[in-house]
Amino acid sequence: TFLVKYGAEVGYDYGYVSVSADGGKSYTPIAGDKTVSGPLGPALNGTTSGFEPHSFDLSAYAGQTVTVTFTASEDYSLRTSFLLDDVMLLNG
């Protein structure tokens, strides 16, 4: 769970939350409560009006050591911003 504020050009710019369970050799984008289909998998897209809560279910990785990343991709026309705050990992 985290708060995020973003402005991502619809259909062109995306934010991803990805998980690696193999020490960073590969990453898998995961779906959240507000993701859409992006070119690399489930993604955040569009614009928020301020910081908004987002949740991602990591229960498939229970008992494993994982790395969680936050990445963004954008086209050449506009700079995209993703601002994160209050990132929390909750049990249960």
CORMOSUL-V333222 format. One record per pair of residues at least 24 apart in sequence whose C-alpha atoms are under 6 Angstrom apart, sorted by the first residue. I is the first residue (numbers start at 1). J is the second residue. Records with the same first field share a line. If there is no record, write none. Layout:
I = J ; J
This chain:
1 = 54 ; 55 ; 87 ; 88
2 = 53 ; 54 ; 86 ; 87
3 = 51 ; 52 ; 53 ; 84 ; 85 ; 86
4 = 51 ; 52 ; 83 ; 84
5 = 48 ; 50 ; 51 ; 82 ; 83
6 = 47 ; 48 ; 81 ; 82
7 = 46 ; 47 ; 80 ; 81
8 = 45 ; 46 ; 47 ; 80
9 = 46
10 = 45 ; 46
13 = 73 ; 74
14 = 43 ; 44 ; 45 ; 72 ; 73
15 = 43 ; 44 ; 71 ; 72
16 = 43 ; 70 ; 71 ; 72
17 = 69 ; 70
18 = 68 ; 69
19 = 67 ; 68
20 = 66 ; 67
21 = 66
32 = 56
